[in-house]
Amino acid sequence: MGIKAILKNLRDGVAFAYSWLIICVLAVSLINGQSTITVSFLLKLLILCIWGALSFCLCFRTRAVSRRGFIFSLTCFYILFIPAEIFMFYMMGIFQENGSTILWIIFFTIIVLMYLISLLIDMLIMKRKAVDYTEKLNAYKDSL
């Protein structure tokens, strides 16, 4: 994939992630009765989105990493993004209030569960489909 395609994917990823995170932040602010969102918070959120989109492009959209398979790409993405996400959440003041231990446990549980679900989907569903596609391809070759 060329640099132009990577930049396009980066732009699209930042726009998608940032718009959804802004919607989520607004919803949480309205639910909590918070009437203001600072520019500093929005800039930190933008930096987080840029890093997330860049990590995603590097891990899933480049040939060097994606050749090694989905699990390798997913693991690389987690290694690149999760530490930055934790750092940015800390810098934004998320998980610094009372009860933050429970919030951190929920956060890490979600991360682990999403990783395990991705592993299960890859190992159980995608491998089975790959076998089916291979059998169909071999049957097609034999029919020629």
C-alpha positions as CSV (number, residue, x, y, z in Angstrom):
1,M,0.0,0.0,0.0
2,G,1.4,3.4,-1.0
3,I,1.8,6.4,1.2
4,K,-1.2,8.1,-0.5
5,A,-3.5,5.2,0.5
6,I,-2.1,5.1,4.1
7,L,-2.7,8.9,4.4
8,K,-6.3,8.4,3.1
9,N,-6.9,5.6,5.6
10,L,-5.4,7.7,8.4
11,R,-7.6,10.7,7.5
12,D,-10.7,8.4,7.3
13,G,-9.8,6.7,10.6
14,V,-9.3,9.9,12.5
15,A,-12.5,11.4,11.2
16,F,-14.5,8.3,12.1
17,A,-13.0,7.8,15.5
18,Y,-13.0,11.5,16.5
19,S,-16.6,12.0,15.5
20,W,-17.8,9.0,17.4
21,L,-15.8,9.9,20.5
22,I,-17.2,13.4,20.4
23,I,-20.7,12.0,20.3
24,C,-19.9,9.6,23.2
25,V,-18.3,12.5,25.2
26,L,-21.4,14.6,24.7
27,A,-23.7,11.8,25.7
28,V,-21.7,11.1,28.9
29,S,-21.5,14.8,29.7
30,L,-25.3,15.2,29.3
31,I,-25.9,12.1,31.5
32,N,-23.5,13.3,34.2
33,G,-24.9,16.9,34.1
34,Q,-21.5,18.3,33.1
35,S,-22.1,21.5,31.1
36,T,-18.7,22.1,29.6
37,I,-16.0,20.3,27.6
38,T,-12.7,22.0,27.5
39,V,-10.6,22.6,24.3
40,S,-7.7,20.9,26.1
41,F,-9.8,17.8,26.5
42,L,-10.8,17.8,22.8
43,L,-7.2,18.3,21.7
44,K,-6.1,15.3,23.8
45,L,-9.0,13.3,22.4
46,L,-7.8,14.3,18.9
47,I,-4.3,13.2,19.6
48,L,-5.6,9.8,20.9
49,C,-7.6,9.4,17.7
50,I,-4.6,10.3,15.5
51,W,-2.5,7.7,17.4
52,G,-5.2,5.1,17.2
53,A,-5.7,5.6,13.4
54,L,-2.0,5.6,12.8
55,S,-1.6,2.4,14.9
56,F,-4.5,0.8,13.0
57,C,-3.0,1.8,9.6
58,L,0.4,0.4,10.5
59,C,-1.0,-2.8,11.9
60,F,-3.8,-3.7,9.5
61,R,-3.1,-1.7,6.3
62,T,0.6,-2.4,5.6
63,R,1.7,-5.5,3.8
64,A,4.6,-6.2,6.1
65,V,2.4,-6.7,9.2
66,S,-0.8,-7.9,7.6
67,R,1.0,-10.8,5.8
68,R,1.6,-12.4,9.2
69,G,-2.1,-12.8,9.8
70,F,-5.0,-11.2,11.7
71,I,-3.8,-12.3,15.2
72,F,-0.4,-10.8,14.7
73,S,-1.9,-7.6,13.4
74,L,-4.3,-7.4,16.3
75,T,-1.5,-8.1,18.9
76,C,0.7,-5.4,17.3
77,F,-2.3,-3.0,17.4
78,Y,-2.9,-3.7,21.1
79,I,0.8,-3.3,21.9
80,L,1.0,0.1,20.1
81,F,-2.4,1.5,21.1
82,I,-3.3,0.4,24.6
83,P,-0.4,2.0,26.4
84,A,-1.0,5.3,24.6
85,E,-4.7,5.0,25.4
86,I,-4.0,4.5,29.1
87,F,-1.6,7.4,29.1
88,M,-4.1,9.7,27.3
89,F,-7.0,8.6,29.6
90,Y,-4.8,9.5,32.6
91,M,-3.9,12.8,31.1
92,M,-7.5,13.6,30.3
93,G,-8.5,12.9,33.9
94,I,-10.5,9.8,33.2
95,F,-10.2,7.2,35.9
96,Q,-8.8,9.6,38.5
97,E,-11.9,10.0,40.6
98,N,-13.3,8.0,43.5
99,G,-14.0,4.4,42.4
100,S,-11.3,4.6,39.8
101,T,-10.0,1.1,40.7
102,I,-13.3,-0.4,39.6
103,L,-13.2,1.7,36.4
104,W,-9.7,0.4,35.7
105,I,-10.8,-3.2,36.3
106,I,-13.8,-2.7,33.9
107,F,-11.4,-1.1,31.3
108,F,-8.9,-3.9,31.4
109,T,-11.7,-6.5,31.4
110,I,-13.2,-5.0,28.3
111,I,-9.8,-5.0,26.6
112,V,-9.1,-8.7,27.5
113,L,-12.6,-9.8,26.5
114,M,-12.4,-8.0,23.2
115,Y,-9.1,-9.6,22.5
116,L,-10.4,-13.1,23.4
117,I,-13.5,-12.6,21.3
118,S,-11.3,-11.7,18.4
119,L,-9.2,-14.8,18.9
120,L,-12.2,-17.0,19.1
121,I,-13.8,-15.5,16.0
122,D,-10.5,-15.9,14.1
123,M,-9.8,-19.5,15.3
124,L,-13.3,-20.9,15.1
125,I,-15.2,-19.1,12.3
126,M,-12.6,-17.7,10.0
127,K,-10.4,-20.9,9.9
128,R,-13.5,-22.9,9.1
129,K,-14.4,-20.5,6.3
130,A,-10.9,-20.7,5.0
131,V,-11.1,-24.5,4.8
132,D,-14.5,-24.2,2.9
133,Y,-13.0,-21.7,0.4
134,T,-10.0,-23.9,-0.1
135,E,-12.2,-27.0,-0.8
136,K,-14.3,-25.0,-3.2
137,L,-11.3,-23.6,-5.0
138,N,-9.8,-27.1,-5.3
139,A,-13.1,-28.5,-6.6
140,Y,-13.2,-25.7,-9.2
141,K,-9.6,-26.4,-10.3
142,D,-10.4,-30.1,-10.6
143,S,-13.4,-29.3,-12.8
144,L,-11.3,-27.5,-15.3
